């Protein structure tokens, strides 16, 4: 087994812990083992699917916000509001 010292990794690649945490959250939220057919119309979606889409758009908006890309962040936040129940 190979053990990685996380603090050394962050210093070597000069990644702040907050950036790494955001990428980890984004990666985990986007990964999945199930195949889901998603309707782009919020009215025809089940509540669970709608909530998941809202969370994904919100996280994308937060990532854009963190990168100071405010125009795309606002668009993602608005899309999240369409799917929020």
Backbone as numpy.savetxt, mean C-alpha at the origin, in Angstrom:
# Nx Ny Nz CAx CAy CAz Cx Cy Cz
21.48 -21.57 7.55 20.64 -20.38 7.55 21.52 -19.14 7.55
21.07 -18.16 6.86 21.78 -16.90 6.80 21.00 -15.88 7.61
21.68 -15.26 8.55 21.06 -14.23 9.37 21.56 -12.87 8.90
20.65 -11.95 8.75 21.00 -10.61 8.29 20.81 -9.65 9.45
21.83 -8.86 9.70 21.72 -7.81 10.71 20.99 -6.64 10.05
19.78 -6.39 10.51 18.92 -5.39 9.88 19.52 -3.99 9.96
20.08 -3.63 11.11 20.63 -2.27 11.23 21.81 -2.07 10.29
22.62 -3.11 10.09 23.73 -3.01 9.14 23.19 -2.86 7.72
22.14 -3.59 7.41 21.53 -3.51 6.08 21.03 -2.09 5.80
20.34 -1.48 6.79 19.82 -0.13 6.60 20.96 0.87 6.43
22.02 0.72 7.23 23.13 1.66 7.10 23.85 1.49 5.78
23.99 0.24 5.32 24.70 -0.03 4.08 23.94 0.57 2.89
22.64 0.41 2.85 21.84 0.90 1.74 21.26 2.28 2.01
21.53 2.81 3.19 21.10 4.16 3.59 19.58 4.33 3.48
18.88 3.34 3.94 17.43 3.41 3.96 16.95 3.77 5.35
16.18 4.80 5.48 15.60 5.08 6.79 14.61 3.97 7.15
14.47 3.73 8.41 13.59 2.65 8.86 12.14 2.91 8.44
11.72 4.17 8.39 10.33 4.47 8.01 10.06 4.08 6.56
11.03 4.28 5.67 10.85 3.90 4.27 10.76 2.38 4.16
11.63 1.70 4.87 11.60 0.24 4.84 10.28 -0.29 5.40
9.78 0.34 6.44 8.51 -0.09 7.04 7.36 0.13 6.06
7.35 1.26 5.37 6.29 1.51 4.38 6.33 0.49 3.26
7.53 0.17 2.77 7.65 -0.83 1.71 7.21 -2.20 2.20
7.52 -2.52 3.45 7.10 -3.79 4.02 5.58 -3.86 4.10
4.95 -2.81 4.59 3.49 -2.78 4.70 2.86 -2.86 3.31
3.39 -2.11 2.38 2.86 -2.12 1.02 3.02 -3.49 0.38
4.18 -4.10 0.56 4.44 -5.43 -0.01 3.54 -6.49 0.57
3.32 -6.44 1.87 2.47 -7.43 2.51 1.02 -7.24 2.09
0.59 -5.99 1.97 -0.81 -5.75 1.61 -1.09 -6.12 0.16
-0.09 -6.08 -0.69 -0.30 -6.40 -2.09 -0.11 -7.88 -2.40
0.49 -8.61 -1.49 0.72 -10.02 -1.75 -0.48 -10.84 -1.30
-0.67 -11.93 -1.95 -1.78 -12.80 -1.58 -1.72 -14.08 -2.38
-2.34 -15.11 -1.87 -2.31 -16.39 -2.56 -3.62 -16.68 -3.29
-4.60 -15.84 -3.13 -5.88 -16.10 -3.77 -6.04 -15.23 -5.01
-6.74 -15.75 -5.96 -7.05 -15.00 -7.17 -8.44 -14.42 -7.02
-8.56 -13.13 -7.14 -9.83 -12.46 -6.95 -10.15 -11.67 -8.21
-11.35 -11.84 -8.71 -11.81 -11.02 -9.82 -12.48 -9.81 -9.21
-11.94 -8.65 -9.51 -12.41 -7.42 -8.87 -13.13 -6.57 -9.89
-14.31 -6.17 -9.54 -15.07 -5.23 -10.36 -14.60 -3.82 -10.02
-14.42 -3.00 -11.02 -13.99 -1.63 -10.78 -15.14 -0.72 -10.38
-16.35 -1.23 -10.40 -17.52 -0.46 -10.00 -17.78 -0.71 -8.52
-17.60 0.29 -7.65 -17.77 0.08 -6.21 -19.16 -0.39 -5.81
-20.19 -0.05 -6.60 -21.56 -0.43 -6.26 -21.79 -1.93 -6.40
-21.06 -2.60 -7.28 -21.27 -4.02 -7.55 -20.31 -4.92 -6.77
-19.50 -4.37 -5.91 -18.51 -5.15 -5.18 -19.05 -5.59 -3.83
-18.52 -6.68 -3.33 -18.83 -7.10 -1.98 -18.13 -6.17 -1.00
-18.61 -6.16 0.24 -18.06 -5.23 1.23 -16.58 -5.51 1.48
-16.19 -6.76 1.59 -14.78 -7.10 1.85 -13.87 -6.65 0.73
-14.32 -6.85 -0.51 -13.51 -6.43 -1.65 -13.42 -4.92 -1.71
-14.52 -4.25 -1.42 -14.53 -2.79 -1.44 -13.58 -2.23 -0.39
-13.60 -2.81 0.79 -12.72 -2.36 1.87 -11.25 -2.58 1.50
-10.97 -3.72 0.87 -9.59 -4.03 0.46 -9.10 -3.04 -0.59
-9.97 -2.70 -1.55 -9.58 -1.72 -2.57 -9.34 -0.36 -1.93
-10.19 0.03 -0.98 -10.01 1.31 -0.29 -8.68 1.35 0.44
-8.33 0.26 1.11 -7.06 0.20 1.83 -5.88 0.29 0.87
-5.97 -0.41 -0.26 -4.87 -0.37 -1.22 -4.67 1.03 -1.80
-5.77 1.69 -2.15 -5.65 3.05 -2.67 -5.13 4.01 -1.60
-5.57 3.81 -0.36 -5.10 4.67 0.73 -3.59 4.49 0.94
-3.12 3.25 0.94 -1.68 3.01 1.11 -0.88 3.59 -0.05
-1.41 3.48 -1.26 -0.72 4.08 -2.40 -0.66 5.60 -2.24
-1.75 6.18 -1.78 -1.76 7.62 -1.54 -0.78 8.03 -0.46
-0.70 7.23 0.60 0.25 7.52 1.68 1.68 7.44 1.18
1.95 6.49 0.30 3.30 6.35 -0.25 3.64 7.57 -1.12
2.70 8.00 -1.96 2.92 9.20 -2.76 3.09 10.43 -1.86
2.30 10.49 -0.80 2.39 11.60 0.15 3.76 11.63 0.80
4.26 10.47 1.17 5.58 10.37 1.80 6.67 10.82 0.84
6.48 10.54 -0.45 7.46 10.94 -1.47 7.26 12.38 -1.92
6.35 13.10 -1.27 6.01 14.49 -1.58 5.48 14.66 -3.00
4.83 13.62 -3.51 4.16 13.66 -4.80 2.67 13.86 -4.51
2.32 15.09 -4.18 1.00 15.38 -3.64 -0.13 15.24 -4.66
0.13 15.50 -5.93 -0.92 15.38 -6.94 -1.40 13.94 -7.05
-0.47 13.00 -7.14 -0.85 11.59 -7.22 -1.44 11.11 -5.90
-0.96 11.64 -4.79 -1.49 11.25 -3.48 -2.97 11.62 -3.38
-3.32 12.82 -3.83 -4.72 13.25 -3.78 -5.60 12.36 -4.66
-5.10 12.01 -5.84 -5.87 11.12 -6.72 -6.12 9.77 -6.06
-5.09 9.21 -5.44 -5.24 7.90 -4.78 -6.19 8.00 -3.58
-6.09 9.08 -2.81 -6.99 9.26 -1.68 -8.45 9.37 -2.15
-8.67 10.08 -3.26 -10.04 10.20 -3.79 -10.57 8.85 -4.25
-9.72 8.05 -4.88 -10.15 6.71 -5.28 -10.47 5.85 -4.06
-9.70 6.02 -3.00 -9.97 5.27 -1.76 -11.32 5.65 -1.19
-11.68 6.91 -1.27 -12.99 7.35 -0.77 -14.14 6.74 -1.56
-13.93 6.48 -2.85 -14.97 5.84 -3.65 -15.30 4.44 -3.16
-14.29 3.73 -2.64 -14.47 2.35 -2.22 -14.72 2.22 -0.72
-14.55 3.30 0.04 -14.72 3.22 1.48 -16.20 3.06 1.82
-16.47 2.19 2.79 -17.88 1.94 3.16 -18.25 2.67 4.42
